[in-house]
């Protein structure tokens, strides 16, 4: 049974086409991985099928009474709402029913017998629906999901705007799972989840009976939970049966077959053109030349898609720093309340360290405390001599109206426009991206702009906060290569062991010193 039909979909932004005549069908129980490079339109596609964005052309049709749950990487939560409020909003339609039921009860004393009978029937139907959807055990359901996602320890009365990126993702995911929709749409759900909760989500999706569409650049995760891949490339959407590894295999064969057919056809075209050029003027061979020209005119010419620019990250090496990068003395980090026990940490020149542990235990806070962006609650941080620090933040400030060119120029005013364009192109951004405002770019493209700033400054210590979030597979591989080649020191927050294990020589488990249990 078809849950969703998309026919002849075309869409673009300005003069940049995203899809051209794309069709798609989702069947009951399909577990789909939606993959493609940064900026190919994966999130745009989900925004179109959920109705939050109108396509330029085409038709989107859902089956009747299908309930859709969408985990959007850009969802904004309102100040004043607690974690419990957001989780319980999953049952908003049931609370509306209860309100209607109460209104019916208030009217029962003032209606005639016929109306009384009709209202009693309606009341019975509502009560059956409420019971069927576990309305009378909502609190227990909320607590069950909150415990599984580590939200109980944060406190269900906590304001959602005070949460970290990872905690917000968990709250939205919890709400989605409580809604029990007929189809889940998940846009990079693992980006802000730690390893424990990624494993929990993996188990949940493996047991999930309904359909889901999952956008992710986390390949091990994709391989475990999907049975179909839809690949978005060059304004097309192509279907592959199997997991991501199987897709890669089939895609590579298709690509090489197309390239072979293209070379063979180009050779034939050149031979035909050459024959026509040599024989069209001679009376004896003119008809043969005309015949070959007709063949040329009717030929369905194979076109190869233009190669996407491959990112190239090479960090500029700064001067040699002192022996110690930083030392802390009885450092207690936090905002209003402590996030850590007193810490006595030190990092020496050349060390490459990963900070791991659950979301919300203070990894980002520690980085910011070392940088001096947050004042410690107690204790001190002493930075070493001759440090040239490169800092990669998790997110760019929202609503950035500057173009990519202006963003780099602010940082490096002495560069010419050609040099700025070249620097952005080396990070895998096309001319159209480079001239766009930063705020209209995808999460992965924004990350590439931030990396462009980082690789063009001289550094001897890199502090990287989840640098792999949003990056496509190609960019992630290139970043890993660049970090392996980097001769300076690295302090890295990352939730992907397959990324950081080869890069670092030490792993600091922050759960050992945190005051939080999340």
matplotlib code that plots the C-alpha trace (Angstrom):
import matplotlib.pyplot as plt

x = [0.0, 1.3, 1.6, 3.1, 3.2, 5.4, 5.0, 7.0, 8.4, 10.6, 12.0, 14.7, 16.0, 16.5, 18.4, 19.7, 17.6, 17.3, 15.0, 13.9, 10.9, 11.5, 9.0, 8.9, 6.7, 6.7, 5.2, 4.0, 6.9, 9.7, 12.8, 14.5, 17.8, 17.8, 21.5, 23.5, 26.1, 25.6, 23.3, 21.6, 18.2, 17.5, 16.1, 14.3, 12.6, 11.3, 10.1, 8.1, 6.5, 5.5, 3.9, 6.1, 7.5, 5.5, 7.2, 7.6, 5.9, 4.6, 2.2, 2.5, -0.2, -0.5, -2.8, -5.9, -5.6, -1.8, -0.1, 3.4, 6.1, 9.0, 12.2, 13.6, 17.2, 16.1, 13.0, 12.8, 11.5, 9.7, 10.9, 8.8, 8.0, 9.4, 10.6, 7.4, 5.3, 7.0, 6.7, 3.0, 2.3, 2.6, -0.9, -2.4, -5.1, -6.1, -6.3, -8.5, -10.8, -10.9, -11.9, -14.7, -15.8, -16.0, -18.1, -20.5, -20.8, -21.7, -24.5, -26.1, -28.4, -30.0, -30.9, -33.9, -33.9, -32.9, -30.0, -29.0, -28.8, -26.7, -24.3, -24.0, -22.9, -20.4, -19.1, -18.7, -16.7, -14.4, -13.8, -12.9, -10.5, -8.8, -8.5, -7.1, -4.4, -3.3, -4.6, -5.1, -1.5, 0.1, 2.3, 3.7, 4.4, 6.1, 8.3, 9.2, 10.5, 12.1, 14.0, 15.1, 16.5, 18.2, 15.8, 14.6, 18.1, 18.0, 14.6, 11.2, 10.6, 13.7, 13.0, 13.7, 15.6, 18.2, 19.1, 22.2, 21.8, 21.9, 19.3, 16.9, 17.3, 16.4, 13.3, 12.0, 12.8, 10.9, 7.9, 8.0, 8.2, 5.3, 3.2, 3.5, 3.0, 2.4, 5.6, 8.7, 10.7, 14.1, 16.6, 20.1, 18.8, 22.2, 23.9, 23.6, 23.1, 25.8, 26.8, 24.5, 21.4, 22.4, 22.5, 19.0, 17.6, 19.2, 17.4, 14.1, 14.3, 15.2, 12.0, 9.9, 7.0, 5.9, 7.7, 10.4, 12.7, 16.0, 18.6, 22.0, 25.7, 26.4, 27.1, 27.4, 24.0, 22.4, 23.7, 22.0, 18.6, 17.6, 16.6, 16.3, 18.4, 17.2, 20.2, 19.8, 22.3, 22.2, 18.5, 17.5, 16.3, 17.3, 16.2, 18.5, 17.5, 19.6, 21.8, 24.3, 27.2, 25.1, 24.1, 27.8, 28.5, 25.7, 26.3, 29.9, 29.0, 26.3, 28.7, 31.5, 29.0, 27.7, 31.2, 32.1, 28.9, 29.8, 33.3, 32.1, 29.4, 31.8, 34.1, 31.2, 30.1, 33.6, 33.9, 30.5, 31.3, 34.6, 33.0, 30.3, 33.0, 35.1, 32.2, 29.4, 31.0, 31.6, 28.7, 29.5, 29.4, 27.0, 24.0, 26.1, 27.2, 23.6, 22.6, 25.3, 24.3, 20.7, 22.0, 23.9, 20.8, 18.7, 21.2, 20.2, 23.5, 24.7, 25.7, 27.9, 27.1, 29.6, 31.9, 31.1, 34.1, 35.8, 36.6, 40.2, 41.1, 44.7, 45.3, 48.0, 50.7, 51.5, 54.7, 55.8, 54.0, 55.4, 55.5, 52.0, 48.9, 46.8, 46.7, 43.7, 43.8, 40.7, 38.6, 34.8, 32.9, 29.2, 26.8, 24.4, 25.4, 28.5, 28.8, 32.1, 34.1, 37.3, 39.4, 43.2, 43.8, 46.8, 47.5, 51.0, 52.2, 51.4, 48.7, 45.5, 42.6, 38.9, 36.4, 33.6, 30.5, 26.7, 25.2, 24.8, 27.7, 29.9, 32.1, 31.3, 31.4, 34.9, 36.1, 34.6, 36.1, 39.6, 39.1, 38.0, 34.6, 32.9, 34.2, 34.8, 32.7, 35.9, 39.6, 41.6, 42.8, 46.4, 47.1, 50.6, 52.9, 52.8, 49.3, 47.5, 44.1, 41.6, 38.1, 35.3, 31.9, 29.0, 26.6, 26.7, 24.6, 21.1, 19.8, 23.3, 22.5, 26.0, 27.1, 29.8, 32.3, 31.6, 31.8, 35.4, 36.4, 35.4, 38.0, 40.7, 40.3, 43.6, 42.6, 41.4, 38.0, 39.7, 41.5, 38.3, 36.5, 39.3, 39.4, 35.7, 35.9, 38.6, 36.1, 33.7, 31.4, 30.2, 29.9, 26.2, 26.9, 29.7, 27.4, 24.5, 23.7, 25.0, 21.5, 20.1, 22.8, 22.3, 23.9, 26.8, 27.5, 27.5, 30.0, 32.2, 32.2, 33.3, 36.0, 37.2, 37.8, 39.7, 42.0, 43.1, 44.4, 47.7, 47.1, 49.0, 46.0, 42.6, 39.5, 36.8, 33.2, 31.4, 33.0, 31.4, 27.8, 26.0, 29.1, 28.6, 30.7, 33.3, 33.9, 34.1, 36.7, 38.7, 38.5, 39.8, 42.7, 43.6, 43.5, 45.7, 48.2, 48.0, 51.2, 49.7, 47.6, 43.9, 41.1, 38.1, 34.4, 32.9, 30.3, 31.5, 34.2, 34.9, 35.9, 38.0, 39.6, 42.3, 42.8, 43.5, 46.0, 44.0, 40.3, 39.0, 35.7, 34.0, 31.4, 34.1, 34.3, 30.8, 28.3, 25.5, 24.1, 22.6]
y = [0.0, 3.4, 5.9, 8.8, 9.6, 12.3, 12.9, 15.1, 17.3, 20.3, 22.9, 25.5, 28.5, 31.5, 30.2, 27.1, 24.0, 21.4, 18.8, 18.3, 16.0, 13.8, 11.0, 9.0, 6.4, 5.3, 1.9, 0.7, -0.7, 0.6, 1.8, 4.4, 6.1, 9.4, 10.1, 12.6, 15.2, 18.5, 20.9, 18.3, 19.0, 16.2, 18.5, 20.6, 17.3, 16.5, 20.1, 19.7, 16.4, 17.7, 20.8, 23.4, 24.3, 24.5, 23.0, 25.0, 22.1, 18.6, 16.8, 15.4, 13.0, 11.3, 8.4, 9.3, 9.6, 9.1, 10.7, 12.0, 12.6, 14.9, 15.4, 18.6, 19.6, 23.3, 23.1, 26.0, 25.4, 28.2, 29.8, 29.0, 25.5, 22.7, 19.3, 17.8, 20.3, 19.4, 15.7, 15.9, 18.1, 14.7, 14.0, 17.4, 15.9, 13.6, 16.6, 18.3, 15.3, 15.3, 19.0, 18.2, 15.3, 17.6, 20.1, 17.2, 16.3, 19.9, 19.9, 16.6, 18.1, 20.6, 18.5, 16.4, 12.6, 12.3, 14.7, 13.0, 9.7, 11.2, 12.9, 9.6, 7.8, 10.5, 10.3, 6.6, 6.9, 9.6, 7.5, 4.4, 6.5, 7.9, 4.4, 3.0, 5.7, 5.2, 8.6, 7.6, 6.5, 9.4, 10.3, 6.8, 6.8, 10.2, 9.0, 5.8, 7.6, 10.4, 7.7, 5.9, 9.1, 10.4, 13.3, 12.4, 13.2, 16.7, 17.4, 17.4, 20.9, 22.4, 25.2, 23.8, 26.9, 26.2, 22.9, 21.9, 21.0, 17.3, 17.6, 19.5, 16.7, 14.1, 16.1, 16.4, 12.8, 11.8, 13.8, 12.1, 8.6, 9.3, 10.5, 7.0, 8.3, 6.1, 7.4, 8.9, 11.5, 11.9, 14.6, 13.7, 12.5, 11.2, 14.6, 15.6, 12.2, 10.5, 6.9, 5.4, 7.1, 6.4, 2.7, 3.1, 4.8, 2.1, -0.6, 1.4, 1.8, -1.9, -2.9, -0.1, -1.7, 1.5, 3.3, 5.9, 8.1, 8.8, 11.4, 10.6, 10.8, 8.3, 5.2, 2.5, 3.7, 3.7, 0.2, -1.2, 0.3, 0.8, -1.6, 0.9, 3.8, 6.8, 8.8, 12.5, 13.8, 16.2, 17.1, 13.4, 10.8, 7.2, 4.1, 1.3, -1.9, -2.8, -0.9, 1.9, -0.4, -2.2, 1.1, 2.2, -1.1, -0.8, 3.0, 2.5, -0.2, 2.1, 5.0, 3.0, 1.5, 5.0, 6.4, 3.4, 4.0, 7.8, 7.1, 4.7, 7.1, 10.0, 8.0, 7.1, 10.8, 11.9, 9.3, 10.3, 14.0, 13.4, 11.3, 14.1, 16.8, 14.9, 13.7, 16.2, 18.3, 15.3, 14.4, 10.7, 10.5, 13.3, 10.9, 8.8, 12.0, 13.1, 9.7, 9.9, 13.5, 12.3, 9.6, 12.3, 14.5, 11.7, 10.4, 10.4, 11.9, 10.6, 13.3, 12.8, 14.9, 17.6, 16.4, 18.0, 19.9, 17.7, 19.3, 19.8, 20.7, 21.5, 23.2, 25.9, 25.1, 27.8, 28.3, 25.8, 26.4, 25.9, 22.4, 22.7, 23.7, 24.2, 23.2, 23.5, 23.8, 22.7, 23.9, 23.7, 24.4, 25.3, 28.2, 28.5, 25.2, 23.0, 20.6, 19.1, 18.1, 20.1, 19.3, 19.1, 18.4, 19.1, 18.8, 18.8, 19.9, 17.4, 15.5, 14.7, 14.1, 13.2, 14.3, 11.7, 11.2, 11.8, 15.1, 17.8, 16.7, 19.7, 18.8, 22.1, 24.0, 22.7, 23.8, 27.3, 27.5, 26.6, 29.3, 31.9, 32.3, 31.1, 32.0, 29.0, 28.7, 27.9, 27.2, 28.4, 27.6, 28.5, 28.6, 27.8, 30.1, 31.0, 29.4, 30.0, 28.5, 27.4, 26.9, 25.2, 25.8, 23.3, 25.8, 29.1, 31.9, 31.7, 34.3, 35.1, 37.4, 37.8, 35.9, 33.3, 35.7, 38.4, 35.8, 34.9, 38.5, 39.6, 37.2, 37.7, 41.3, 41.3, 38.5, 39.4, 38.3, 35.7, 34.3, 34.2, 32.4, 29.9, 29.2, 28.5, 26.4, 24.3, 23.4, 21.9, 24.9, 25.8, 29.4, 29.5, 28.5, 31.1, 33.9, 32.8, 34.1, 31.8, 31.3, 29.7, 27.0, 23.5, 22.5, 20.7, 23.7, 26.0, 23.7, 23.9, 27.7, 27.5, 25.0, 27.4, 30.0, 27.5, 26.1, 29.5, 30.7, 29.5, 27.3, 25.1, 23.8, 22.9, 22.9, 21.1, 20.8, 18.1, 19.0, 16.0, 17.1, 17.7, 16.9, 14.4, 11.3, 12.8, 15.9, 13.7, 11.5, 14.5, 16.1, 12.9, 12.9, 16.5, 15.9, 12.9, 15.0, 18.0, 18.4, 20.5, 19.5, 18.6, 18.6, 17.1, 16.5, 13.8, 11.0, 8.9, 6.4, 5.4, 9.0, 9.9, 6.5, 6.9, 10.6, 10.8, 9.1, 9.7, 9.6, 11.5, 10.1, 13.2, 11.1, 10.3, 13.8, 15.2, 16.0, 15.2, 11.7, 12.0]
z = [0.0, -1.0, 1.9, -0.1, -3.9, -5.3, -9.1, -11.4, -8.6, -9.7, -7.3, -7.1, -5.2, -7.6, -10.6, -8.7, -9.6, -6.8, -8.4, -11.9, -12.6, -9.6, -8.7, -5.5, -3.8, -0.2, 0.7, 4.1, 6.2, 4.0, 5.9, 3.6, 3.8, 1.9, 1.0, -1.1, -0.9, 1.1, -0.7, -3.0, -1.4, 1.1, 3.8, 1.1, -0.1, 3.4, 3.8, 0.5, 1.4, 4.8, 3.2, 4.9, 1.5, -1.8, -4.8, -8.1, -10.0, -9.2, -7.0, -3.4, -2.3, 1.1, 1.8, 3.8, 7.6, 7.6, 10.7, 9.9, 12.5, 11.4, 13.3, 11.7, 12.3, 12.5, 14.8, 17.2, 20.7, 22.6, 25.8, 28.8, 27.6, 29.9, 28.7, 30.0, 28.1, 24.8, 25.4, 26.4, 23.3, 21.5, 22.9, 22.0, 19.9, 22.8, 25.2, 22.7, 22.7, 26.5, 26.4, 23.9, 26.1, 29.1, 27.1, 26.2, 29.8, 30.7, 28.1, 29.2, 31.8, 29.4, 26.2, 25.2, 25.0, 21.3, 21.7, 24.9, 23.0, 20.3, 22.8, 24.8, 21.6, 20.8, 24.4, 24.2, 20.9, 22.5, 25.6, 23.5, 21.4, 24.6, 26.1, 22.8, 22.7, 26.3, 27.3, 31.0, 31.3, 29.5, 32.5, 32.6, 28.9, 29.0, 31.9, 30.1, 27.0, 29.0, 31.0, 27.8, 26.3, 29.5, 30.0, 33.5, 34.9, 33.3, 35.0, 33.2, 34.6, 32.8, 30.2, 26.7, 25.7, 28.4, 26.8, 24.8, 21.1, 21.9, 24.7, 22.4, 19.8, 22.5, 23.6, 20.0, 19.3, 22.5, 21.4, 18.0, 19.4, 21.8, 18.9, 17.3, 13.7, 10.7, 9.1, 10.7, 8.8, 10.5, 9.4, 10.8, 14.2, 15.3, 14.9, 18.5, 20.1, 22.1, 21.5, 24.2, 22.7, 19.1, 20.1, 21.7, 18.5, 16.4, 18.4, 18.2, 14.4, 13.9, 15.7, 14.1, 12.1, 10.2, 7.4, 7.9, 5.8, 7.4, 6.3, 7.7, 6.9, 9.7, 7.5, 10.2, 11.5, 8.0, 7.2, 10.3, 10.0, 6.4, 3.6, 0.7, -0.4, -2.4, -3.7, -4.5, -7.1, -10.0, -9.5, -9.7, -7.1, -7.8, -5.9, -4.7, -2.9, 0.1, 2.7, 2.0, 1.2, -1.4, -2.9, -3.2, -5.0, -7.5, -8.0, -8.8, -11.5, -13.0, -13.1, -14.9, -17.4, -18.2, -18.7, -21.0, -23.1, -23.2, -24.5, -27.1, -28.3, -28.4, -30.6, -32.9, -33.1, -34.0, -36.7, -38.2, -38.1, -39.7, -42.5, -43.1, -43.2, -45.8, -48.0, -48.1, -50.9, -53.3, -55.6, -55.4, -51.6, -50.8, -50.1, -47.7, -45.9, -45.6, -44.2, -41.5, -40.7, -40.1, -37.8, -35.9, -35.7, -34.3, -31.8, -28.1, -26.8, -23.5, -21.0, -18.0, -15.0, -14.1, -11.4, -8.0, -6.5, -4.0, -0.7, 0.2, 3.8, 4.6, 7.9, 8.0, 10.6, 13.1, 15.1, 17.7, 21.1, 24.6, 26.1, 27.7, 25.8, 28.9, 32.6, 34.9, 38.7, 40.6, 37.7, 38.2, 35.0, 34.6, 34.4, 37.3, 38.9, 38.6, 35.7, 37.0, 40.0, 40.5, 37.5, 37.3, 33.6, 31.4, 27.7, 26.2, 22.8, 20.0, 21.9, 20.1, 22.5, 22.0, 24.6, 24.8, 27.0, 27.0, 25.9, 28.6, 30.8, 30.0, 27.0, 25.1, 28.4, 29.1, 25.6, 26.1, 29.7, 28.3, 25.7, 28.3, 26.7, 29.9, 33.4, 35.6, 38.8, 40.7, 39.9, 37.0, 33.5, 32.4, 28.7, 27.4, 25.5, 21.8, 21.2, 17.9, 18.6, 15.9, 17.3, 15.4, 17.0, 16.8, 15.1, 13.3, 14.7, 13.1, 10.7, 9.2, 6.2, 4.9, 1.8, 2.0, 0.4, 3.0, 5.8, 4.8, 3.9, 7.5, 8.8, 6.1, 4.8, 3.0, 0.6, -2.9, -4.2, -6.3, -3.3, -1.2, -4.0, -4.4, -0.6, -0.6, -3.8, -2.1, 0.6, -1.9, -2.5, -6.0, -7.4, -6.6, -2.9, -2.7, -3.7, -1.5, 2.0, 4.7, 6.2, 3.0, 2.9, 4.2, 7.5, 5.7, 3.5, 6.5, 8.2, 5.1, 5.4, 9.0, 8.1, 5.4, 8.1, 10.2, 7.5, 6.3, 9.6, 11.1, 14.1, 16.5, 18.5, 17.1, 19.4, 17.4, 18.7, 16.7, 13.4, 11.6, 12.2, 8.9, 6.8, 3.9, 3.6, 1.2, 3.3, 6.5, 4.9, 3.8, 7.2, 8.8, 6.4, 7.1, 10.9, 10.6, 8.6, 11.1, 13.1, 15.9, 18.9, 18.7, 21.4, 19.7, 20.8, 18.6, 18.9, 16.0, 17.1, 13.5, 12.9, 16.0, 16.8, 14.1, 14.7, 18.4, 20.7, 23.9, 24.8, 27.9, 29.2, 30.6, 32.4, 35.0, 36.3, 35.5, 38.3, 35.9, 35.1, 31.6]

ax = plt.figure().add_subplot(projection="3d")
ax.plot(x, y, z, "-o")
ax.set_aspect("equal")
plt.show()
